[in-house]
Amino acid sequence: MQTISPPVNDHLVELLVLADVCRRAAAACITAIVPYLGYARSDKRHDRREPITARVIADVLQAVGIARVFTVDLHTPQIEGFFYVPVDSLTAVPTLCRALSNSLPSDVVVVAPDSGRVGMATDYAQFLGAPVIVLHKRRESGSETKVTHIVGDVSGRACLLVDDMISTGGTMAESITALLAAGARPEIMIAATHGLLLPGARAKLEHPAVRAVFVTDTVSMTERDWPQLHVVSIAPSAKNPAPPRHRSAARPAICADAGGR
């Protein structure tokens, strides 16, 4: 078990070395539990001569003998296709919805910060019984985006911004500005599965309109003394007895033959 979060390269090498140890010890099957898959955003080329690093990660995980991968809320579904071994992508949406349910006003709308998160926002909306709003954005750089228009009416409504991860906080900050400019009530909640919260992210999210930020423990939290931050465990408990819901069809509980190892 290893989450590939910052420092990403250190955690990745630790996982590879551990898998190699297991393989050399004649393990019959090696399963990697990777709650957060690092480099998942590098899943396609935006221009010529750019790497698709998510595919490289898939290749090296399989090269050391890993025969099955479990992860939570992959950045994009096509990453599963980078692997030849079975990949089980779970979702933390039901868990986050249970944690959020007592904190949301009755007129809340679920907001997808871009078109890529519409599916996730729809899952939230179904659990919470709320409408979905979609923000369309243009990426200015690797860490900066600009919202061009909003699909749906947020005037006078409280908003729940959802995403699979928060890294620099730039997408959320731009979304908050766009929602308030469109007349949204200054009562915004944020929910994301992976709270990477890189340096500077907290400053962007400590907006007067932000009431709370909910993330899960798929990534170890380094932030301390932040009253608005709520870390929700994805582990089963008395209040949350069921594991995260599986996104795709069930697969047989067998390990693929990873190169005869």
Stockholm file with secondary structure:
# STOCKHOLM 1.0

chainA/1-261         MQTISPPVNDHLVELLVLADVCRRAAAACITAIVPYLGYARSDKRHDRREPITARVIADVLQAVGIARVFTVDLHTPQIEGFFYVPVDSLTAVPTLCRALSNSLPSDVVVVAPDSGRVGMATDYAQFLGAPVIVLHKRRESGSETKVTHIVGDVSGRACLLVDDMISTGGTMAESITALLAAGARPEIMIAATHGLLLPGARAKLEHPAVRAVFVTDTVSMTERDWPQLHVVSIAPSAKNPAPPRHRSAARPAICADAGGR
#=GR chainA/1-261 SS CCCCCSSHHHHHHHHHHHHHHHHHTTCSCCEEEESSCTTTTCCSCSSTTCCCHHHHHHHHHHHTTCCEEEEESCSSGGGGGGCSSCEEEECCHHHHHHHHTTTSCTTCEEEESSGGGHHHHHHHHHHHTCCEEEEEEEECSSSCEEEEEEESCCTTCCEEEEEEEESSSHHHHHHHHHHHHTTCCSCEEEEEEEECCCTTHHHHHCCTTEEEEEEEBTSCCCCCSCTTEEEECCSCCSSCCSCCCBSSCCCCSCCCCSTTC
#=GC SS_cons         CCCCCSSHHHHHHHHHHHHHHHHHTTCSCCEEEESSCTTTTCCSCSSTTCCCHHHHHHHHHHHTTCCEEEEESCSSGGGGGGCSSCEEEECCHHHHHHHHTTTSCTTCEEEESSGGGHHHHHHHHHHHTCCEEEEEEEECSSSCEEEEEEESCCTTCCEEEEEEEESSSHHHHHHHHHHHHTTCCSCEEEEEEEECCCTTHHHHHCCTTEEEEEEEBTSCCCCCSCTTEEEECCSCCSSCCSCCCBSSCCCCSCCCCSTTC
//
